[in-house]
Amino acid sequence: MTYRNYIFCLFILFISQIGAQNSKLDSIHKFIKFNMSQFKEIPSIAIAIVKDDNVIFKKVYGYSDVRNGIMSTTSTSYYIASTTKSFVGLLIAQLADEMLFDLNDEITKFSPIKNFKNQAIFKGVTIKDLISHTSGIGNDYLTWRYSSEGEYTTKDLINALEHKTYSLNNYKNFRYNNFGYNVIDLILSEEFNLNWKKLLDKKVFKPLNMKHTSAYLSDAENNNWNYALPYVSVNANREPHLTTTQKNDATFHAAGGIISSIDDMANWLLMNMNQGKFKGRKVFNENVITKAHAKATEGNGNFGMFNANGYSLGWTNGSFGKHEAVFHYGGFDGAASMISWLLKDNLGLVIIVNESHFGKGFSDLVGSFAYDILLGNVKSIEDYNTKTNAFKEKVESKQGFDKWDENNRAKLSWNLKYNFKNYIGTYVHPYAGKLHIKLNEKGDIIANIGISTAKASPSQNDDAMRVEFRDGRGHNIQFVRGKRGEMVAAIFGGDVYYFVE
């Protein structure tokens, strides 16, 4: 074969490979379009696929604002929830590289913990332990106020950390939660006078040209960004409804507090997959990226479409089938996100959905199909009928149960001992915050804690009411009265909120 013929054959092979890839990407597009038409529960989905150092697929489907018919675009900002941890993990690795601290420093070395009278429970816990979920300690009040309550002062948070931290009794084995990242937030602010949100903007968002990404939700409104509103779709008509819990800046915390677009998340994925390089520029040193991605602890389990075998600094280590993977999920009311890549294949994807009950399952369905067809594991959409039908059955089952439950609850009568107005007031828990009970213009009982507001409904318990502060998850508020019938307290989530006014 002549040299010219050899070059020609390589050219033909290259063209055929491009054609094959384009055909696979077209199948992914058709797969998403078809399933979006099947599942009206999903308001919108944004997806980006990266191969080597190129974005080979980036599309958005559906609505950021269903009621007003506003379409999502590739610049629409979505709440990414716990996928935030991948950003904060890298930030901590970078700060360690800058010698602000050592990852193996004990946290008793830093404020506010070094000022606590009793530091025993914090002894032996390091910065790295906090970020890799191996601290062996927890604090439900701290994580609650950061993520779901939001009406707090720094003094409140420090007080809760000092007095309500407890041992997990797990010998510092891996246990995923938000606690470590919330403590890191306090250490950065109290010891170093640093703000993790501003640090990310300076060290990550701006260098990566992430134009519609922020750790402040208010930036979306202030800058007129197209923001994907949060929806839930478990209801009688099976269509997206705005969540009863609405995030704000105060509940954008270090374990889950970033909005980002698929344009920007593709940049984030590119940099991580290419060892700190972005568009030919070195944004982070390779050793910092390696440190952030390297497994810090063992931890087995099934995470949607992946199998996990460990955790690093803000990333889960595991596999997709036989392919080694690094990934992270995020979820909250009205939000589901997933970012991942397959190490040896240098193939990655990001998916974001603005619905929480079915968003993660839909993301896994789309994500696994995308990986499988690009890896050659399947050849057509029809090959995925079994998985598509399995997801459909889960949706039908969830919607069916919710309808059955709603019908049963509609038959309940109020078991309150007094008129609605006798329950109005503010109830306070020293660590959990405030519970507000009021009446609206229609005379309905409205309950509120922080960023969650719900219309109360009858409970089977005496002198109690049912609320859904988190959509689809109802809980009772039980009232306690004194001997003369005066209001004393309300019990919610196992905590006693004392009546104050």
Order of alpha helices (4+ residues) and beta strands (2+ residues): alpha-beta-beta-beta-beta-alpha-alpha-beta-alpha-alpha-beta-alpha-alpha-alpha-beta-beta-beta-alpha-beta-beta-alpha-beta-beta-beta-beta-beta-beta-alpha-alpha-beta-beta-beta-beta-beta-beta-beta-beta-beta
